[in-house]
Amino acid sequence: MALPELIYAPLDGGTIHRYEIIGGKRKFLRFIGCYLGQCNFHKNIDDAIDYIKNLKELQKIQKI
């Protein structure tokens, strides 16, 4: 099984990795979105980008 591959790292923080998961006879491509230690699997890269953006917004609200 291959390690996650970094595919996106915005300048203001966060990362998105591509990861192949083997399940039975199939391989599933998933994206891992991480920001400040909070990570989540997503089926496509757009959902992972939205996840990071939402976490950044929540952090800004908590600072106020």
N, C-alpha and C positions, 0 to 999 in steps of 0.2 A: 504494500500500500504506500502510495506517495505521500509526502508531506504537503501541507497547505502551501500554495504559491501566492506570494504577494502580488496583487494586480492593481491596487489603487491605494494611494496614501495622500490625502489632501494636506495642504500646507498648514491648516489650522487644527490638525489632529485627527486621529482615527485611522483605521486601516481596513481594507477589504482583501480577503484571501479567497482564492478558488480552491476547492477541495473535492476530490472524487471519493465517494463512499461506495463500497462494494456491498451489495445486499442480494444474497442468493446468486442468481446467474446474471445480474445486471449491475451496471455502474451508474451511480447517480451523481450528477454535478451539482454541488451546493456552494453557496457563497457565505463566508463568515464575516459579519460586520462587527468591528470592535471599536469602542471608545472608552477610555479611562477604565479599562478592566472589565467592562460589560460587553459581552459578546453574544451573538445570536446567529443561528443558521437561517439562510434564506434560499428560496428556489431560484431567484434571479438577482442580477447585480443592482437593478433599480430599487428593489426592496431593501437591499443592504445599504445603499446610499441614503435612502429615506430614513432608515433606522438610525444611522449616524447623525443625520441632520436633526432628528427629533431629540436625541440624547443631548446634543449641543444646545438646543433651545431650552430643554429642561434645566440644564446647568446654569444658563444665563438667568432664568427666572428665579432659581434658588439663591443666586448671588444678590439679588435686589433686596 
